[in-house]
């Protein structure tokens, strides 16, 4: 299977492909004599799962099938692709089997040479890093405020401008019509001055100047500016020291934005804890909605400061929880105390504490069995009040009507017990779908004891019913990672999001589904996806190595999704879950594809009911 070839030609071939194309010349020279070229006939195995790996393989011609459990082809490797790196980075043993689909050729980089390159070249090592930063940055600290965010994250991107020949009257109208307090004065593309409402008062009205006066006579010429790369704290200090309220932002002499004291003071108040405290004092959904307008900036702030994805989604969900609890309190003030104990529970992303910048509402009411038929009128009014309030705050009504306003999801405990008993005992398609949502329940307000009893009974029933678990496994495999059979991503083929991937339904959701099944198999109480994966690992439901791979993959996918949403918000767009892979660097695309590969492999293992 091995062929002799000129070492310089092998090296030249290798250096065509990332990450080898960025190696320093001296490292390439050291590597050349150690390289080996191999031909692999169709149907032959390059390496099998569990084999000791001789090194890293780069495919130069042909195609290889990556084989999961049950002899299922989960992916392919073609020219320019590498394989074997995950095993080399762990314990030196192959994670999966790789078999030639056609006659193929590879270059072998021996394991000792691979590890030597990792030590000697930072760029090469960075290519093979599979997870996002390991340091957990806690939100609501100084690191998430003006000491971490740059002016480019905080500035107004489209400052209003006028020419030097504009009159004072024209500038005053510009300020009035745009609701602003300053206008940048430009000459061509160059910034020549700034005029503010303060100037109109002190330099125009106080001096009795005519409205026809050119703005050039009263503007502040050659104003102090700040770079978009400066920290928010730097800008705040300049404003304070110079006793001014507005700073034009210039990048290499080009006006790119404007930042003011109000922007920076508002930013300091945009923390989850501050918003939760303010929401607790609100007396209407409209008041809460005004605070919710700060959530997109909070997301940008937390992403920009390097906060882990699970901490970001937890803080955003904390705000939703606070709104829900306040609405429940206001409902009881409006309609009177509840006639019997109740529990308001959230499901979906709120239930899992995984809300991002794009969320609807999913909720239900579990009511004490002592309720009488007439009590439902009270709870129906409460449900409408809370759901309407959530919609006012931006959490749109659930398209599937999975809300406490629906009679079906506002029931006494005995009915909820019957629901879960039927879903588990007769797991048809609807039962699987409903169970998938309702197994993510989390108490938000009311009597938590109602939930504890239901959860304990339900997990015991589910774990003991192998047929139900098998159906839930099948249901969890309906969402698949966006991988094509060849080299790239499986993209959306038409419509508004053509040539994009859905980072929610084909990225995060497949891992959410895996975590839910692991929790059912182990009878685990955790609801958050990352907590479920860690609990499954600790309980032996999934192997330590499989869990670690899946955790790293989930972290990368979830953080890519949040970075995408933060970038959209910074650009003034509404955040969504659809991203064009071409927007990523080669390195990030490679890592994301590998993360999807891990998820697909774990799905394959679960489908074979053998774990990973």
N, C-alpha and C positions, 0 to 999 in steps of 0.2 A: 504494500500500500504506500510505501515511501518511495520517492523519486529523488534523484540527485539533480541539483540545479545550481546555477551560478548564484552565489550568495548576494552579490550586488544587485542582481535582477530581482531576487526575492525581496530584498530590502526596498528597492525602488517601487515594487508592487505594493508592499505594505504601507509605504509612506504616502500612498494616494488617499488613504482612508483615515478618518478621525477615529481615535484621538492621536494616532501615530503621525499624522501630517503636521502636528505642532511640536514634535519632539526636537530638541536642540540637536545640531549636527553631530556633536561628539557622542551623544547618547545613541543616535542611530548607528554610528560607526561601531560602538561597543556591542550593539545588539546584533549586527549583521551576521557574524560567524555562528551565532547560536540559533538562528532561525532554521526552520525545516519546512519544506513543502510536501504535502501529502495529497494523494489522490484517493478518493473513497468511491467505490462502486455503488451503483443503485441498490438499495436495500440493506447495505452494510451499516453497522452502528458505529458512529464516531466515538461515542462513550455512552454508557448506560447509567441509569440512576444508581447512586451508591459507589460507582467506580472512583478510584483515586485518579484525579486529573493530572495529566502530564503537563498541562499548561493551558494557555488561552488560545483559542482558535479563531482565525479570521477567514471568512469565506471569500474566495476570489472568483470562483465560477460554480455554477450549478445551484442546487437548493437542498436544504435540509429540513426535515420535519422535526418539530419539538414535540415529544410524546409525553402526555400526562398519564395519570393512573387509568387503567382500563384500556390501554393502547389507543387512547384518543389523541388525535393531532390537535394541539392547542395553539400552535403558531408555526411560523416558518422562519428560516434564516437564509438570506440570499447574499449575493455579492456585496461586500462592504460591511456586512453584519458580523458581530463577534458573539461568541458563545463560550460558556464555561466560567465566566467571571464571577458569578454569584457563588459557585462552589469554592473557587479559589479564595474569595474574600472571607469565606466562613471557615470550613475545616478541611478544605482540599478535596472534598468529595462532590461528585456530580449531583445536582438537585433533581434533574430530569434526564430522560433519555433523548439523544439526538441521533437521527437516522437519515441517511442520504435518500432523498426522494428521486434524484437522478444522479448520474455520474457527476461528481463534484470534486473541487479542489480547495484545500485550506492551507493557510500558513500557521504553523505552530510556534507560539512564543512560549518557551519553557517556563514553568511556574517560578523557578528561581529568578529568571530574567524579568518576569512580570512584577514580582514583588520588589525587585531592585529598582525598576522604573517608578513604582509607587513612592519609594523612599527618595529618589533622586530628582523627581520632577513634580512640582506642585500642580501644574496644569493637568498632567496625566492623572495624578491622584484625584483631582477634583472631578474628572470625568466619571470616575467609578464610585463617587459618593452617592449612596442611594437615598438617604433621608435628608430632610431639611435640618436647619440648625438644631443641635441637641439641647442647647440652653433654653430653659423655659423662662420667658420674660412675663412676669405677672402684670396684668393691666392695672390702671389706676395708680401707677407710680410715676415718679418724675420721668422715667424712661419713655413713657407714652405721651408726654406732653411736648412742650416747646423745646426741650433739650434733645429730642429725637427727630422731630419733624423738620423738614426743610421748608424754606420760603415757597418753593415750587408746589408744596403740598397745601399751602394755606392761602396763596394769593388769588386775586381775581384775575382770570386768564385773559379777559377781553376788556381792558380799561377803555373808558370813553375818552376820546380825544377831540381836539379842535385845532385850527391853524392859528398862527400868530396874528393873522389879520381879522380874526373873528372879533365881534364887538362884545362888550360886557353884557348887553341885553341878550345876545344870542347864547352866550355861555350860561346865563341865569336860566334861560328856557331849557337848555340841555340838562342842567341839574334837576330842574323841576320835572321834566318829562321822564327822566330815567331814575328819579328817586335817589340821587347820589349827592355827595357833598364835596366832590373834587373832580376836576377835569384835567387831563394831561394835555399840554400844549406841544405840538410837534411841528417840525419843519422837514417835510419829506418823511423819511423813516426815522429821523433823529429826534430825540426828546430835547426840547429847548426850555421847558418850564412847566409849572403846575399852578393852578388857581383853585382856591377853595372857597366855601361859603364864608369862612372867616375873613378872607381877603375882600369879598364883596361887601361885607359889613364895615370892616376897618379902613379899607383903602378906597372904596367907591362911595358908599352912602355917607360915611363920616366926613369925607372930603368934598362931597357935593359934585362928584364927577358925572358927566353925561353918560347915558346908556350907549352912545356911539363911540365911547372911548375904546381903542383897540386893547385886546387882552394883553398884548405885549407890554403895556405900560404899567400894569398892576400885578402881573404874575410874578411868582418867585422863579427867577431865571436860574438855570443850571442847578436844579434841586439835588439834594442828597439822594442817592439811590442805593439799592442793595442787590446782591446777586441772588438768583434763584437757588443757588447751591448753599447759601447761608442758612444757619439754623434759625428756627422761629424765635428762639431766645435772643439771638444776635439782633434780629430786627426789632424786637421789643426794647432792647437796651438802647439802640440807636434812637428810636422814637422818644424814649424817656429822657435821654441825655440831651437831645436837640429840642425838646419840648415841641414836637410836631406830632401830627396825627396820621399822616399819609406818607408812604414811601414808594416811589416808582421802582419797579423791578426791571433791571437791565441785564441782558446776557450778551457780552461782547459788543456793547454799544447799541444793541437793539432792544427797544421797549417790548417786554413780554408780559408785564402784569403790574398789579398794584396791590399793596398790602397796607392795612391800616390798623390802628390801635384796637378798633372794634373787632376785627377779625381775630386778633391774637387773644384778646380778653375772652371772646366767645370760645376760642379753642381751649383755653384753660378750664372752662366750665364743661367741656364736652368729655366727660368721663362717665362710665356706667354708674358708678356709685352716686355721682352728683345727679344724674338724670333720674335714678330710682328715687332719691330723696325728694326731688322736685315733683315727681309723679304722685308720690304719696300725699302731697298737699293739694293736688288738683281737685276741683269740684265738678268737672265735666269732661266728657270725651274730647271736646274741642280743645280744652286746655292741654290735655295729654298729647293730642296730635301735634301741637306746637313743639313739644319736647321731642317727639318722634322724628321731627325733621332733622334733628342732629345725629340720628343713627348712621346715615351714610358717611358723615364726616368721622364719626367714631370708628367705623370700620376702616376707613382710610388711615386714621391715626394708629390703630392697633396693628394693621398690616405693615405700615411703614416703620413701626418700632420693633418689628421682628417677633411679635407675640405669636405663640403657637396657635394653630387653628382651633384646637379644642377650647382654649381659653377665650378666644375671640367669640366663638359661637355661644359659649356659656354666658358671656357678658351681654350679648345681644338678647339672648333668651331671658336673662334676668330682668331686662327692661320689659319684655312682653309679659313675664310673670307679674311684675309690679303693676302694669296696666290692668291685667286681668283681676288681680286682687283688689285694686282700687275700685274697679267697676262693680265687683261683687259687693263691696262695702256701700257704694253709692246706691246699688240696687236695693239693699236691705234698708237703707235710709228712706228710699222712695216708696217701697212696697211694704215695709215693716219686716220684723224678724221672720225667718223661715219657720213654717209650721212644724217641721220635723228636721232632724239632722240631714245634711246633704254633703256631697263631695263634688266639686268641680274639678275635672281632670282634663289634661291636655294629652293629645297623641300626636303622631307625626313628628316633624322636626322640633316643635316646641317640647313635646313629651321627651324626646331624646336629648334636649338641650343642644340642638345643632342648627339653630336658625342663623341665616346669613342675611344679606341685603335683599333677598327675594323670598317672601314667605306668605302663605295664606293661613287660615285658621282651621284647626281640627280640635274639637273638644266634645265633651259629653258630661252629663249629670248622672251621678249615682246617688239614689235617694234611699233613706232608711225605710225598711219594710213596714214601719208603723204608719206610713203615709196613707191617707184616705183618698178615694177618687177625686174629691173636691180640691185636694192639695195641689194637683197638677196645674191648675190655673195659675197659682202663684209662681211655680217653677217655670212655667212657660213664659210668663212675663219677665222673670229674671233672665232667662236664657236669651230672649229677644233683646233686652236692654244691654246685656254684656256683649253679645255678638254684634249688635249694631255699633256699640262703642268701639269694639276692636276693628270693625270695618272703617269707622271714622279715622282711626289711628293708622290705617294703611294695611291692616291684615284683612285682605279681601275674603269674602265668604267662600267656603270650600266648594269647589265645583261639584264634588260628589255628595254634597249636603251632609257631610259627617260632622254635624254640629249639634249642640244641645237644643237648638231650636227645632230640630226634627224629632217628632214624637218617639221614634225608634231609639234615639240616643239620649232619652231623658226618662229613665225608668228606675223602679225600686231595685234593691239589691237582689231579690229573688229572681227577677227577670234577667239581670246581668249574669247571674249564675247559670241560668237556663241557656242564655246565649252561648257562653263559652262551652258549656257541656255539649250543646248541639254542634257547634263548630268543630270541636275536637272529636266527637263521636261520629259525625257525618261530614267529613272534610271535602265537600264539593268545591267547585271553583269560587263561588261566592264566599263560602266559609273561609277558604284560604286567604282571599283578599281581605276580608274583614278582620280575620285573626292577625294578619300582617300589620294592620293599622292598630288594632286594639291591644296587641302585646307590647306596644310602646307607650302605654298609659303612664302618666305621672301626676300625682296629686298637686293641685295648685291652690285651692281654697276650700274651706269647709272642714269636715270631720275626716281626718286622715285614717282613722280606724276602719272606715268603710272600705278603703282601698286595700289595706294590709290583709284583711281576711280574704278578699277576692283574689288578690295576687297569689297568696300561698296555695289556695285551692286550685287555681288555674294552672300554675306551674307544675303542681303534682300530677294533675290529670294529663297535661300535655306530655310530660316526660314519660309517663307510663303507657302512652299510646303510640306504638311504633308506626302504625299506619298513618296516623295524623302527622307525625314527624316526617315520614317519607313524603307525604303530600306537600308539606311546608318546604322541604328541600327542593322538590320539583318546582314549586312556585318561585323559590328564591333564585332559580337559574334562568328565569325569563329575561332578566336584565343582564346583558352581557357587555363587557368592556369593548370599546370601539377599535378593535384590531382587525385589520384586513389579513387575509391568508398569506400575503406576501410581505412587503417591507414596511408598510406604513400603517396609517390609521384608517379605519372605516368611517368615512365622512358622510354627513347628511347630503343626499343627492339632489334635492330640489327645495324650492321654497325660500322663505326669508333667511333661513340659516344654512343655506347651501355651502358645502365645503367646510363645515364646522363640525366639532364634536360637542355632544351634550355632556358637560362635566357633572351634571346632577344624575340624570337617569342612567347614563352609561359609565359614569365615573364613580360617584360617591354611593349611589343606591346599591350597586352590586355588593359593596362591602357592608353596607347597612343590613342587607338581607342575610349575608353570611353571619354577621354578628348576632342577628335575631335567632337564627337556627341554632347556633352554638349555645345561646342562652337557653333555648328550649331543651336541647339535648342534655344540658347540665343542670337544669332546674335553677338557673342563675337569676338573681333578682335585678341585676344591673340593667339599665335601660339605655344609657349613652353607648354609642357604638364602640368607642375606644375602650370604655370600661368593660364592655362585654367581651371584647377580644382579649383583654388582659385577664379577665376572670376565667375565660375559657382556657387560656394557657395555664393559669394557676391550678385549675381543676382537672387538667389533663384531657379536656374535651378535644383539644387540638395540640399538636406537638409544639414544643418551645420554638423550634426553628421555623415551623410553618407560621406560628403566631407572629414571630418577629418580622418575617418577610412581609406578612400581611399588614402589620402595624406600620412598617416603613412605607409600604405602597400607599396605604390609606392616607398617611400624613402628607405624602407628596401630592396626591391627587386633590385632597381637600385644600391644601395650601395653594396649589395652582389655581383652583377655583376662586379662592378669596383674593389672590393677587389680581386675577382677571377682573373681578368685580370692583376692586379698589381702583384699578386703572380706568375702568369705565366711568366711575364716579368722578375721578380727577379730571377726566376729559369732558365732564358735563353731561354724560349720557346716563340713562337708566340702567342699573346693573342687571345682568342676566346670567345664564349658565352656559351660553354658547360661545365657544372659543375656536378660532382658526389656528391649527397647529403651526402654521407658517409664522404666526406672530411670536413664536418661541425661538430661542437660539437652538443650534444643533444639539448642544449639550442638554438643554432642558427637554427637547423633543425626545432624545434618546432615553433620558431618565423616566419621562412620562410613559413612553411606550413600554419600558421594562416594568414599571409599576402596574400598568394594565395587564401585562403578561403574568405577573404574580397573582393578580386577582383571578384571572382566567384559570390558572393552574390550580388555585385553591377551590374554585368552583368545580373543576373537573374532579378533584379529590373528593369533595363533598358528594358529587353526583355518584361516585363509586362507593359511597358510604364507608370509606376507609380512613377518613381524616387526612392529614398531611404531616 
